[in-house]
Amino acid sequence: MEKLQSLRGMVDLLPQQIGVWQQLEATARCHFQRAAVAEIRTPILEATELFARGIGEATDVVGKEMYTFLDRGERSCTLRPEGTASVVRAAIQHGLLSQGPQRLWYGGPMFRYERPQAGRQRQFHQIGLEFLGFADARSDVEAIAIAWDLLADLGVQGLALELNSLGSADDRAHFRQQLVAWLEQRRDQLDPDSQDRLARNPLRILDSKNATTQALLQDAPTLAAALAPESRERFERVQEGLTALEIPFQLNPRLVRGLDYYSHTAFEITSSQLGAQATVCGGGRYNSLVEQLGGASTPAIGWALGVERLVMLLAQAGERQDASPDIYVVSRGSLAEAQALVLARQLRRSGRSVELDLSASAFGKQLKRADRSGARWAVVIGEDEVRLDQVIVKNLQEQTEQPMAAAELLSQFA
């Protein structure tokens, strides 16, 4: 019989890998709590229309990358390719916005059908932040600052912030006309993907990875030149806020976000540790999305970071959360094994991490496993110890041992 394997691009997270993930998630949760950002959890499966309407049918995500199928009720369903649309849908559906502005964060798996590579899988994980109902430029600055401080606290090296303004819908419409007219005259110089995007989503051409196209774009019209005075002034306030917080940034007039709903501030945080796949966090403002999904006009800004890429960075730096138990319990004989079950549970209730050896093998083999576990202490129980109401406590680091009353053990490790 053929051995079953996971689907391509769907990766198992094994026990020896999970410590870095837990460390990252715990650090993120701590930063969100400090910033009064509340967690929200949305379904993995949503109506396809949510993403077609929110992300935009002309985007590569909707056009090429989504996992979409009909359920038994003949409804089109999609595994979520990103988190923002789901969070906004939930906020509208449950009336959260009627309760005032919302500061929310989410985490979990997303799904896109694309070629798997290091740090990018078909099932991947994101942690994201969404500020709904905040219009002031200071909310852009605070959102970026939370991301920056989280990445710095995780120990990510070589951080750099790239910043741009996509302007208002009117600004982009005016710029789009200029850009399309300029590119149409040079269509034959564009790579095939950019030629395809020219009709569907021309702003994405600015983010092309093709070197020839990027060289051509050096002389193209810029969005910065098309910004209305109000948009330009707002962008200046964002820059002033970041400067006040001493967060360095670089303006990148070619920076666009891949989804249709973005407007005004767009940003990416990169790390020099990642080489070509340098982006670890990206986001921006999306003032029209709530209305597009059926809610009232609501300003908003958010970002998402890729967990797999961050895990790669933390693993390179040797960061890990020690998963070793505090105590390893060794026992042999029916009475001793029964007592070990009780003792292990009592120690866990006192707050200790305890691994109980269930092998019933010889003491020597169990003690070798205790050494390999990384525990500092081994508690050894044999039939003689049960009769004397004692245990033997071994310090595995110092290779010392002493007999101890069971009650004394519990008080010592409480």
Salt bridges, closest charged atoms under 4 A:
GLU39 OE1 - ARG29 NH1 2.97
GLU39 OE2 - ARG41 NE 2.86
GLU46 OE2 - ARG89 NH2 2.67
GLU49 OE2 - ARG53 NH2 2.56
ASP60 OD2 - ARG197 NH2 2.62
ASP60 OD1 - ARG200 NH2 3.23
ASP71 OD2 - ARG75 NE 2.99
ASP136 OD1 - ARG138 NE 3.20
ASP140 OD2 - ARG234 NH1 2.81
ASP140 OD1 - ARG285 NH2 2.62
GLU142 OE2 - ARG103 NH2 3.12
ASP153 OD2 - HIS31 NE2 2.78
GLU184 OE2 - ARG187 NH2 3.32
ASP196 OD2 - ARG200 NH2 2.95
ASP207 OD2 - ARG204 NH1 3.01
ASP207 OD2 - LYS209 NZ 3.72
GLU233 OE2 - ARG237 NH1 3.78
GLU268 OE2 - ARG257 NH1 2.80
GLU308 OE2 - HIS125 ND1 2.79
ASP322 OD1 - ARG320 NH1 3.88
ASP357 OD2 - ARG369 NE 3.04
ASP384 OD1 - ARG387 NH2 2.37
GLU401 OE1 - LYS394 NZ 2.86
